Amino acid sequence: MEIDYSPQPVPTAPYRQIAPDSASAVLFLHGITGSPAAWFPIARGLSHHGISVSVPLLPGHGTRWQDLNATTWSDWLDAANTELKTLSRTHSRVVVAGLSMGGALALALGASDSPPDELVLVNPALYIDSPLTPILPVLKHVVASVPAIGGDIAHPDRCEYAYDRTPVAAIASFASAQRTLREDLWRIECPVTLFVSGRDGVVGPRTLRTLRSRLPQRPTILSLRRSKHVATLDVDADIIAEAILEKATSADRVTPRTPDAGE
């Protein structure tokens, strides 16, 4: 699958293309402080193959970092869940692909009562790998932001259009949600494909160990040896794109989902 890495006219804008004849849809979730730009090239490529795609802009993102400090994990998860339900009403199969915090959101959707059909995770974050993590509940009242975590990409010409600061209150909310999410991993029954970058400068190895030990079904793990954290824009992005395309086009080989009551 060919990928065009040129950004949208407004790089941080949401992207949504619904193919009328597509049995499947892919919901893409970006990371904390990031934007739909991280997934846009892959999503656009899938749409050219006739697959319905949605890359929402999560609350508090795409504007200024101060706005993110006014939102919480519940806001991000509600937005992701709303879009999942919307796609599920009109498609027999929905795959959720998440990067970093988006991967954590995808796992939370997988542990819910109305999960997607499959998860694709790219360097998901189940821990905040920082020595400041234990004091985040206090630090958020003292420090508004810390240096940025975005832009961890090996390729020199690609950008995820993330904030230039990391909001502490938002990170504190995420860290609190991660603890609950780690305890809920046993509830995830849908297949999980996990991409792990060999040069990730944001998410450490604890997440991989936790997923291996706590998911009820062994995930399919694929290594992206040349890429850094934002692998969806990096030198191995084509590997991720091809895997998602294969999963999305498998809709014709599975039994269509039974719509929920009231749909």
N, C-alpha and C positions, 0 to 999 in steps of 0.2 A: 504494500500500500504506500503510495507516494504521500509525503507530508510537506505541505507548504507552511513554512514557519513565519511568514509575514503576519503581523498582528492585524486585528480589527482596526477600523478608524478610531474607535475609542477602546484601547486595549483592555481596560478593566471591565467593560460592559458584559452583561450576561449574553449567552449565545444559545439559541434554541431553534432547531430545525426538525419539524415533524413530517416524516414521510408517510403519505396517506396509505401506502400498501405495505408498510413495514410491520411485521408481526412482533418485532422486538424493539426495545429502546434502551439506550445507555444513559444513565445519570452520572455526571462527572462532578466531583466535589473537590474544591481547592483547599489549600492549607491556610493556617492562621497567619494573618497579615498579608496573605497572597491575594490572588484574583483569578477570574476565569481564564486569564491569559495563559496560565500554566497548562490548561487542558485544551485550549482553543484549537491549535493546529491538528491534534489528533481527532477531536470531535468533528472538525470541518472535514477531515479526510473520511471519517466514517459516514458522514452525511452524503458524501459524493458516491458512496456505495449503497445508498438507499436505506440507511439505518436512521431511525429517529434518535436524536441526541438532545440533551439539555445540560447546559453548564450554568447553573444559577450563580449569581453574586450573593454570597452569604452576608447576613446583616452585619453592619459595622465595617465592611470592607469596601474598597474601591473609592474611598473619599479621602479621609485623613485619619491618622492613627488614633486621634482623640475620640473619634466616633466608635472605634472598636472597643475602647475602654468602657463604653456605656452599654455594651451587649455582653451576653453570657453564653455558655454552652447550650442552655435551653433554647435560646433564640436561633442558634445555628442548627441545632438538631430539629427544631420545629420546621425551619425552612426546608431542610433536606427531606424530612418526612412528608411535608406537603407536596413537594415535587414528585416524590416516589409514588404517592397515592394518585396524583394526576396522571402520570405515565401508565400506571397499572390499570387504570380504567379503560384505556384504549389500546393496550398492547398485551399480547399473551405471555411475553417474557420481558423482564426488566433486569438488566445488569447494572450494578452500582460500582463505579470505579472511583477510588479516593486516593488522594495524595496527602501524606503527612497527617495533619489534623483531619483532612477529608477522609483519610483512611480510617481514623478513629470513628468519625461519623458513620462511615459505611459499616463498620463493625457494630455500632449501636443499632443501626437499622436491621442488620442481620440478626441481632438478639431480640428484636421486637416481636410483637404478636403477628405482624403482617410484613414478613421479611421479603427482600428481593429474591430473585431466582439464583443469583450468583454474585460473588464479590470479587473485585480485582483491586488489590491494595498495592500502592507504590510507596515504599518507605513510610508505612503508617507509624504514628506516634502514640505509644501507650505510656510513655514517661516523658517528663521534662528533664532532660539530661543536663542539669545545671546545679552547682552547689548552693544556689539560692532557693531551690525548690522548697525546702522545709520552712522557710520564713516568708514565702509568698503571701500568706494570709495577712501578715503584718506589714510586709514591704509595700503592698499595694496602697496602703494609707499614707506612705511616706514618699514613695518614688512613683511618678506617673509612667515612666518608660525607661527602657534600657536599650543598648545598641541593637540594631536590626539583626534578624536571623534569616531574612530572605536573600535570594540571589545566589544560593549555593549551587552553581551550575559550572561544569567544566568547559562547556562550549563558550567561546568568547563573544559570540554574536547574538546570544539569546537572552531574553529578559522576562521574568515572571511578573513585573510591575507590582512588587510588594511594597509595603510601607518602609520608610527609612528609619523608623523606630519600632520597638516592640512594646506594646502597652502591657503594663504589669498586671492590672486588674483582670484583663482578658486572659492572660496566661494563668493567673491564679484560678480563675473559673475552669479553665481547661484542665489544669492539674487535678482539681477536685473531682471533675467528671471522670478522669482517667482511672482513678482508684475504683470507682464503681464499675466502670466498663471492664476492667481486668477481672472483676469477680463475676461478670455476666457472660464471659466468653463461652462458657459451657452450653449456653442456650443456642448457639449458632449452628444450624444444621445444613445450611446451603453450602455449596462448594466454594472454597476460597483459593484464589491464586495470589501469591505474594511475590512481588518484585523487590529485591534488596540491592541497593547500590554498594559497590565496593569502596567508594570514596565519599560516603555520606558524612558531612560535617555537622549535621543537626541531630539526627536520631541515632542513638547508640545501639549496641547489640542486645540489650535487655528485652527490647520489644520482640525480636525474633525468637528469643528463648521462651518468652511468655506465650507467644502464639503457638509454638511447637508443643508446649506442655499442657495448655489449657483448652485449645480448640478440640471438640469431640471428634472431628475428622481431620486427619493430617492434611495440612494445606499443600498445594503445589508451590514449590519455592524455586524461583528463577533468579539467577545472579546477573546483575548489570555491572560488569567489572570496570567499565570505563567511566561510568556516570557518577555525579554527585547527588545531592539530595533531591533536587528538582529534576528527576530523571525524565519526566514527561517532555522536557524541552532540551534534553541533553543528547549526547552522542548515541545512546542506546534507545532512543525514543521509538524507533521503528519496531523494536522487539515488543514493546508494550502495545503499540498500535495493532500489530498483527494478531496478538493474543486476544485483544478485546474484539477485533473484527471477527475472529473465529467463534468466539463465545456468543456474540450478538447474532451471527448468521445461523446459529444452531437452533433457532426458534422453530424451524420447520421439522426438526427431528425430535421435538419433545411434545408432550401432551399439553395443550393450552390450559392455562390456569382457570379455575372456576372463579368467576367474579364474586367478591365479597357481597354479603347481604346488603341491599340498599344501593349498590352500584348500578 
